[in-house]
Amino acid sequence: MTTGPSRQLLIGIMTFSCLYIGSGALAQQPFRQALPGYRFAFPRDHASHPDFKTEWWYYSGHLQTKDGQRFGYQLTFFRVGVDPSLRGDSRSRWAVRDLHLAHFAISDLTHRRFQYWERRSRGALDSAGASTKGLKVWNGSWEAGGDGTVQHVTAHVEGYAIDLTMTQTKPPAIHGTDGVSQKATGLGRASHYYSLTRMTTDGTLTFAGKRQTVTGSTWMDHEFGSNQLTESQVGWDWFAIQLGDGAELMLYQLRLTDGQVDPHSSGSLIYPDGRVEHLPMNAFILTPQEVWQSPKSGGRYPIRWRIQVPSRRLDLSVWAAFSNQELDTRGSTLVTYWEGAVTVSGMAGDRPITGAGYLEMTGYAAPFRQPL
């Protein structure tokens, strides 16, 4: 929950951690819970929080070349705590303190081509990690770092790469209320979640061996917690939208086994001046309007949505830049999900408005597997 409820794939990640190292190592000491009253501080909170079990740094953006070719990209780093008794333990570089997973995807919006990759690592010998002293997270040659205000991300596989510098243009947007983004009923069923919703971006992108200079805009999410979701939640839909008037919109809805939407679904409206308005579930309406069925997984994903925020007179149509942006990441997070670039148009009051963003949809190819 990229992410959303978020950012991302929490149950799949927890399942992977149990399968990968066995259940015994997970029963040592409790991880810290995300509780009300948390006070964010920056740049401190850009760094890793190893006292929480799960954490991710999520980048998504829209880029274009000088000749008008358009691309979307996603780069996500996951940290999953294995044994809290090893916090701060430096006796062995082989000790498994965390599992590190990563996803990287590029959408060629001009030619409707999609490529993605995944990585997993136990982090031994510094093969992957996340610093507690500042923003630095890596998995092999994939890396994100910086001071928050200016960040740099790189990822490379044969024939495909990004090398991007991003500059913060608005203050961090804190989601939820009283320092927590609640995901279900119960103390600790939450995360600490913030976004850098609009970062000017420039650098290079390589697709199918062709390296090009690009400019654009990036959305960055950082989320950490220990016990967010429940067995009754089978998936979610998450939107990160940058509007042409300088505002941004983050929304997520959590879907339940009975087909209803969890009342803890929520979002944020970020105004051009950086002010954040919390949107509870009753403040917005998400209506799926068109479905695409994946020929690989069989998952049926809503790829066109109507978003309404009546109190702000927002009425938006959101549709996939192209249909097939599905990732099968069963080699890392054990989840098949749809995450891709979207286009936005509609009305803000009496004014036409356009925008761009990213949409993440989970639980359509298969319900989440619960941790063992």
Number of C-alpha atoms within 10 A of each C-alpha: 23 30 27 30 30 29 24 26 25 28 24 22 25 24 18 24 23 17 12 13 14 12 13 10 15 17 11 12 11 14 20 16 20 24 18 18 10 12 11 15 9 13 14 15 20 24 21 24 21 25 18 21 22 26 29 29 27 25 23 27 26 23 24 21 16 10 9 10 14 19 25 24 24 23 26 25 30 31 29 24 25 29 21 22 16 17 13 9 11 10 8 9 12 12 15 17 25 26 23 27 26 26 22 23 25 26 24 21 20 13 11 14 14 21 16 19 16 19 19 18 19 23 23 16 11 14 13 25 26 28 15 15 13 18 21 20 25 24 24 17 12 23 22 24 20 18 15 20 16 15 18 20 20 19 21 17 13 9 11 18 22 24 18 21 21 24 19 20 14 18 16 23 21 23 27 24 16 13 20 23 30 27 27 20 14 11 13 21 20 28 28 27 27 22 21 21 26 24 21 16 23 21 18 18 26 19 19 10 11 10 14 16 16 24 20 20 22 27 26 24 25 24 29 29 28 24 24 24 22 15 12 14 22 22 25 24 25 27 24 29 25 25 19 14 12 13 19 24 19 23 24 26 25 26 20 16 13 9 9 11 16 19 16 19 25 26 27 21 21 23 17 13 10 17 15 21 17 16 20 16 18 12 14 19 15 16 12 15 13 12 14 14 16 17 9 9 15 12 20 16 23 20 23 21 19 17 20 20 17 13 9 12 13 18 20 21 20 26 24 22 24 19 21 20 22 23 21 18 18 13 13 20 25 18 25 23 24 25 25 28 28 25 19 23 18 18 15 18 13 8 9 13 17 17 20 22 28 27 26 24 26 25 23 22 22 15 15 22 17 15 16 11
